[in-house]
């Protein structure tokens, strides 16, 4: 099915039913530190760039393969996934998460993805080479597009969109997202119904 719209989806808490980094952290015994940083980032207390590098630093001792296996078991929002599968040519994943961690999940979702990037040696992260700026990605799109997300780092992407959608199906959207979104939706079924009306 072709559409004149492009759909830019955040990954954590938008396509996934839970935030990914706290799940990884729980599995490897770093839950409290990571959860606090994640919450502060979603709320905008700490800039995404700074918080993300701190979280990666905490998790870089964990083998990349172990993290990929954990990520592959994160539950997904099935109705959202269905919409993406039906409209693969028009949908994109835009996530601040690392390519080496979420790459296999993005491949499973089956659409072009934009991620932060890291360098790996002997199965471990040695450095983050690029922290994704979602606003920059959004500005590279031509034509009409809708951006869907909930965390503070989604605000720039949502601000640039023709239609900016704050999605609160997993947790409340950040105030910065609500401030610039044209719509706020709190149920997955309602989200997919809204998106289908644009086709």
BALOBA-1460 file (C-alpha; in Angstrom, 3 decimals):
// residues 199
<rec num="1" residu="x" x="0.000" y="0.000" z="0.000"/>
<rec num="2" residu="x" x="1.521" y="3.337" z="-0.968"/>
<rec num="3" residu="x" x="0.826" y="6.624" z="0.761"/>
<rec num="4" residu="x" x="1.979" y="10.200" z="0.341"/>
<rec num="5" residu="x" x="2.847" y="10.258" z="4.055"/>
<rec num="6" residu="x" x="6.015" y="9.101" z="5.769"/>
<rec num="7" residu="x" x="5.679" y="7.722" z="9.314"/>
<rec num="8" residu="x" x="8.605" y="8.192" z="11.726"/>
<rec num="9" residu="x" x="8.300" y="5.970" z="14.801"/>
<rec num="10" residu="x" x="10.308" y="6.179" z="17.983"/>
<rec num="11" residu="x" x="11.244" y="2.645" z="19.123"/>
<rec num="12" residu="x" x="11.289" y="2.531" z="22.946"/>
<rec num="13" residu="x" x="7.825" y="2.834" z="24.446"/>
<rec num="14" residu="x" x="6.258" y="3.442" z="21.026"/>
<rec num="15" residu="x" x="6.858" y="0.241" z="19.050"/>
<rec num="16" residu="x" x="8.048" y="-1.681" z="22.138"/>
<rec num="17" residu="x" x="5.746" y="-2.143" z="25.108"/>
<rec num="18" residu="x" x="8.539" y="-1.120" z="27.499"/>
<rec num="19" residu="x" x="11.657" y="1.033" z="27.548"/>
<rec num="20" residu="x" x="14.535" y="-1.164" z="26.369"/>
<rec num="21" residu="x" x="17.479" y="0.073" z="28.459"/>
<rec num="22" residu="x" x="15.824" y="-0.557" z="31.862"/>
<rec num="23" residu="x" x="15.005" y="-4.117" z="30.720"/>
<rec num="24" residu="x" x="18.648" y="-4.701" z="29.774"/>
<rec num="25" residu="x" x="19.727" y="-3.148" z="33.079"/>
<rec num="26" residu="x" x="17.424" y="-5.410" z="35.110"/>
<rec num="27" residu="x" x="18.843" y="-8.495" z="33.384"/>
<rec num="28" residu="x" x="22.435" y="-7.489" z="34.188"/>
<rec num="29" residu="x" x="21.918" y="-6.108" z="37.707"/>
<rec num="30" residu="x" x="22.114" y="-2.360" z="36.960"/>
<rec num="31" residu="x" x="18.405" y="-1.574" z="37.092"/>
<rec num="32" residu="x" x="18.254" y="1.243" z="39.635"/>
<rec num="33" residu="x" x="21.038" y="3.347" z="38.097"/>
<rec num="34" residu="x" x="19.734" y="2.962" z="34.534"/>
<rec num="35" residu="x" x="16.053" y="3.415" z="35.443"/>
<rec num="36" residu="x" x="16.788" y="6.711" z="37.216"/>
<rec num="37" residu="x" x="18.761" y="8.005" z="34.210"/>
<rec num="38" residu="x" x="16.016" y="6.838" z="31.815"/>
<rec num="39" residu="x" x="13.242" y="8.537" z="33.807"/>
<rec num="40" residu="x" x="15.217" y="11.770" z="34.105"/>
<rec num="41" residu="x" x="15.855" y="11.690" z="30.352"/>
<rec num="42" residu="x" x="12.200" y="11.105" z="29.450"/>
<rec num="43" residu="x" x="11.233" y="14.021" z="31.712"/>
<rec num="44" residu="x" x="13.958" y="16.240" z="30.280"/>
<rec num="45" residu="x" x="15.899" y="16.611" z="33.543"/>
<rec num="46" residu="x" x="19.093" y="15.396" z="31.809"/>
<rec num="47" residu="x" x="19.780" y="16.001" z="28.086"/>
<rec num="48" residu="x" x="19.454" y="12.778" z="26.074"/>
<rec num="49" residu="x" x="23.021" y="12.936" z="24.745"/>
<rec num="50" residu="x" x="24.575" y="13.149" z="28.227"/>
<rec num="51" residu="x" x="22.276" y="10.580" z="29.798"/>
<rec num="52" residu="x" x="22.657" y="8.123" z="26.934"/>
<rec num="53" residu="x" x="26.456" y="8.163" z="27.121"/>
<rec num="54" residu="x" x="26.252" y="7.586" z="30.898"/>
<rec num="55" residu="x" x="23.911" y="4.625" z="30.381"/>
<rec num="56" residu="x" x="26.127" y="3.113" z="27.692"/>
<rec num="57" residu="x" x="29.141" y="3.525" z="29.980"/>
<rec num="58" residu="x" x="27.324" y="1.515" z="32.656"/>
<rec num="59" residu="x" x="26.382" y="-1.217" z="30.172"/>
<rec num="60" residu="x" x="29.508" y="-1.487" z="28.017"/>
<rec num="61" residu="x" x="30.917" y="-4.290" z="30.193"/>
<rec num="62" residu="x" x="28.015" y="-6.469" z="29.016"/>
<rec num="63" residu="x" x="28.718" y="-8.446" z="25.797"/>
<rec num="64" residu="x" x="26.825" y="-7.013" z="22.803"/>
<rec num="65" residu="x" x="25.392" y="-10.478" z="21.993"/>
<rec num="66" residu="x" x="23.899" y="-10.734" z="25.492"/>
<rec num="67" residu="x" x="22.193" y="-7.342" z="25.036"/>
<rec num="68" residu="x" x="20.876" y="-8.310" z="21.572"/>
<rec num="69" residu="x" x="19.349" y="-11.489" z="23.031"/>
<rec num="70" residu="x" x="17.634" y="-9.488" z="25.791"/>
<rec num="71" residu="x" x="16.332" y="-6.932" z="23.270"/>
<rec num="72" residu="x" x="14.946" y="-9.686" z="21.019"/>
<rec num="73" residu="x" x="12.611" y="-10.685" z="23.882"/>
<rec num="74" residu="x" x="11.218" y="-7.199" z="24.544"/>
<rec num="75" residu="x" x="7.456" y="-7.328" z="23.869"/>
<rec num="76" residu="x" x="6.224" y="-5.249" z="20.912"/>
<rec num="77" residu="x" x="2.977" y="-3.383" z="20.348"/>
<rec num="78" residu="x" x="1.396" y="-5.826" z="17.901"/>
<rec num="79" residu="x" x="-1.161" y="-3.468" z="16.333"/>
<rec num="80" residu="x" x="1.529" y="-0.852" z="15.711"/>
<rec num="81" residu="x" x="3.780" y="-3.531" z="14.217"/>
<rec num="82" residu="x" x="0.905" y="-4.640" z="11.978"/>
<rec num="83" residu="x" x="0.470" y="-1.081" z="10.695"/>
<rec num="84" residu="x" x="4.220" y="-0.847" z="9.978"/>
<rec num="85" residu="x" x="4.214" y="-4.195" z="8.166"/>
<rec num="86" residu="x" x="1.294" y="-3.079" z="5.983"/>
<rec num="87" residu="x" x="3.082" y="0.180" z="5.101"/>
<rec num="88" residu="x" x="6.771" y="-0.790" z="5.038"/>
<rec num="89" residu="x" x="7.725" y="1.642" z="2.277"/>
<rec num="90" residu="x" x="6.410" y="4.618" z="4.242"/>
<rec num="91" residu="x" x="7.533" y="3.725" z="7.794"/>
<rec num="92" residu="x" x="10.856" y="4.406" z="9.522"/>
<rec num="93" residu="x" x="12.275" y="3.669" z="12.976"/>
<rec num="94" residu="x" x="14.077" y="6.656" z="14.503"/>
<rec num="95" residu="x" x="15.733" y="5.669" z="17.776"/>
<rec num="96" residu="x" x="18.483" y="7.079" z="19.945"/>
<rec num="97" residu="x" x="19.339" y="3.515" z="20.931"/>
<rec num="98" residu="x" x="22.521" y="1.873" z="19.617"/>
<rec num="99" residu="x" x="22.725" y="0.057" z="16.286"/>
<rec num="100" residu="x" x="24.755" y="-2.767" z="17.850"/>
<rec num="101" residu="x" x="22.030" y="-3.365" z="20.447"/>
<rec num="102" residu="x" x="18.774" y="-2.811" z="18.555"/>
<rec num="103" residu="x" x="19.914" y="-3.553" z="14.986"/>
<rec num="104" residu="x" x="18.531" y="-7.132" z="14.974"/>
<rec num="105" residu="x" x="15.190" y="-5.883" z="16.382"/>
<rec num="106" residu="x" x="15.028" y="-3.148" z="13.720"/>
<rec num="107" residu="x" x="15.776" y="-5.796" z="11.072"/>
<rec num="108" residu="x" x="12.908" y="-7.867" z="12.451"/>
<rec num="109" residu="x" x="10.560" y="-4.867" z="12.249"/>
<rec num="110" residu="x" x="11.681" y="-4.707" z="8.634"/>
<rec num="111" residu="x" x="11.873" y="-1.004" z="7.787"/>
<rec num="112" residu="x" x="14.712" y="1.491" z="7.356"/>
<rec num="113" residu="x" x="16.024" y="2.566" z="10.746"/>
<rec num="114" residu="x" x="18.061" y="5.489" z="12.055"/>
<rec num="115" residu="x" x="20.038" y="4.777" z="15.252"/>
<rec num="116" residu="x" x="22.930" y="5.959" z="17.371"/>
<rec num="117" residu="x" x="26.120" y="4.099" z="16.478"/>
<rec num="118" residu="x" x="28.912" y="2.379" z="18.370"/>
<rec num="119" residu="x" x="32.175" y="0.623" z="17.616"/>
<rec num="120" residu="x" x="32.572" y="-2.949" z="18.841"/>
<rec num="121" residu="x" x="35.744" y="-4.932" z="19.441"/>
<rec num="122" residu="x" x="35.863" y="-8.571" z="20.576"/>
<rec num="123" residu="x" x="32.124" y="-8.496" z="21.247"/>
<rec num="124" residu="x" x="32.165" y="-5.415" z="23.522"/>
<rec num="125" residu="x" x="31.390" y="-1.745" z="22.893"/>
<rec num="126" residu="x" x="34.558" y="0.324" z="22.933"/>
<rec num="127" residu="x" x="33.054" y="3.697" z="22.031"/>
<rec num="128" residu="x" x="29.928" y="5.483" z="20.894"/>
<rec num="129" residu="x" x="30.682" y="7.074" z="17.517"/>
<rec num="130" residu="x" x="27.393" y="8.919" z="16.944"/>
<rec num="131" residu="x" x="24.432" y="9.886" z="19.133"/>
<rec num="132" residu="x" x="21.399" y="10.288" z="16.896"/>
<rec num="133" residu="x" x="19.781" y="13.722" z="16.679"/>
<rec num="134" residu="x" x="16.149" y="13.055" z="15.843"/>
<rec num="135" residu="x" x="15.466" y="16.617" z="14.723"/>
<rec num="136" residu="x" x="18.245" y="16.363" z="12.163"/>
<rec num="137" residu="x" x="16.779" y="13.129" z="10.765"/>
<rec num="138" residu="x" x="13.318" y="14.691" z="10.601"/>
<rec num="139" residu="x" x="14.656" y="17.680" z="8.667"/>
<rec num="140" residu="x" x="16.099" y="15.333" z="6.046"/>
<rec num="141" residu="x" x="12.604" y="14.149" z="5.073"/>
<rec num="142" residu="x" x="10.837" y="15.843" z="2.201"/>
<rec num="143" residu="x" x="7.071" y="16.000" z="1.880"/>
<rec num="144" residu="x" x="4.489" y="15.311" z="4.566"/>
<rec num="145" residu="x" x="5.423" y="13.172" z="7.521"/>
<rec num="146" residu="x" x="4.013" y="12.198" z="10.878"/>
<rec num="147" residu="x" x="6.322" y="11.633" z="13.863"/>
<rec num="148" residu="x" x="5.292" y="9.462" z="16.808"/>
<rec num="149" residu="x" x="7.124" y="9.394" z="20.143"/>
<rec num="150" residu="x" x="6.979" y="10.173" z="23.832"/>
<rec num="151" residu="x" x="10.426" y="10.876" z="25.309"/>
<rec num="152" residu="x" x="12.173" y="14.231" z="25.626"/>
<rec num="153" residu="x" x="14.542" y="13.321" z="22.784"/>
<rec num="154" residu="x" x="11.504" y="12.921" z="20.459"/>
<rec num="155" residu="x" x="10.481" y="16.565" z="20.845"/>
<rec num="156" residu="x" x="12.716" y="17.929" z="18.051"/>
<rec num="157" residu="x" x="11.453" y="15.270" z="15.629"/>
<rec num="158" residu="x" x="7.830" y="15.918" z="16.572"/>
<rec num="159" residu="x" x="8.311" y="19.678" z="16.255"/>
<rec num="160" residu="x" x="9.507" y="19.251" z="12.645"/>
<rec num="161" residu="x" x="6.633" y="16.966" z="11.617"/>
<rec num="162" residu="x" x="3.567" y="17.890" z="9.572"/>
<rec num="163" residu="x" x="1.652" y="16.041" z="12.302"/>
<rec num="164" residu="x" x="3.464" y="15.478" z="15.608"/>
<rec num="165" residu="x" x="1.993" y="12.771" z="17.774"/>
<rec num="166" residu="x" x="2.661" y="12.360" z="21.494"/>
<rec num="167" residu="x" x="2.001" y="8.698" z="22.281"/>
<rec num="168" residu="x" x="1.243" y="7.786" z="25.888"/>
<rec num="169" residu="x" x="0.428" y="4.108" z="25.560"/>
<rec num="170" residu="x" x="3.362" y="2.970" z="27.711"/>
<rec num="171" residu="x" x="4.054" y="5.988" z="29.911"/>
<rec num="172" residu="x" x="3.066" y="9.646" z="29.942"/>
<rec num="173" residu="x" x="4.696" y="11.694" z="27.172"/>
<rec num="174" residu="x" x="7.353" y="14.199" z="28.258"/>
<rec num="175" residu="x" x="6.127" y="17.771" z="28.740"/>
<rec num="176" residu="x" x="8.439" y="18.910" z="25.926"/>
<rec num="177" residu="x" x="6.675" y="16.478" z="23.560"/>
<rec num="178" residu="x" x="3.186" y="17.535" z="24.670"/>
<rec num="179" residu="x" x="4.198" y="21.180" z="24.188"/>
<rec num="180" residu="x" x="4.964" y="20.726" z="20.483"/>
<rec num="181" residu="x" x="2.746" y="17.799" z="19.443"/>
<rec num="182" residu="x" x="-0.343" y="18.491" z="17.362"/>
<rec num="183" residu="x" x="-2.099" y="15.445" z="18.856"/>
<rec num="184" residu="x" x="-1.790" y="13.257" z="21.959"/>
<rec num="185" residu="x" x="-3.012" y="9.645" z="21.901"/>
<rec num="186" residu="x" x="-2.962" y="7.238" z="24.824"/>
<rec num="187" residu="x" x="-4.155" y="3.919" z="23.374"/>
<rec num="188" residu="x" x="-2.521" y="1.767" z="20.711"/>
<rec num="189" residu="x" x="-5.795" y="0.971" z="18.932"/>
<rec num="190" residu="x" x="-6.640" y="4.667" z="18.740"/>
<rec num="191" residu="x" x="-3.122" y="5.417" z="17.427"/>
<rec num="192" residu="x" x="-3.419" y="2.890" z="14.586"/>
<rec num="193" residu="x" x="-6.934" y="4.077" z="13.710"/>
<rec num="194" residu="x" x="-5.627" y="7.644" z="13.478"/>
<rec num="195" residu="x" x="-2.677" y="6.609" z="11.286"/>
<rec num="196" residu="x" x="-4.901" y="4.563" z="8.962"/>
<rec num="197" residu="x" x="-7.125" y="7.588" z="8.369"/>
<rec num="198" residu="x" x="-4.133" y="9.273" z="6.706"/>
<rec num="199" residu="x" x="-3.645" y="6.517" z="4.127"/>
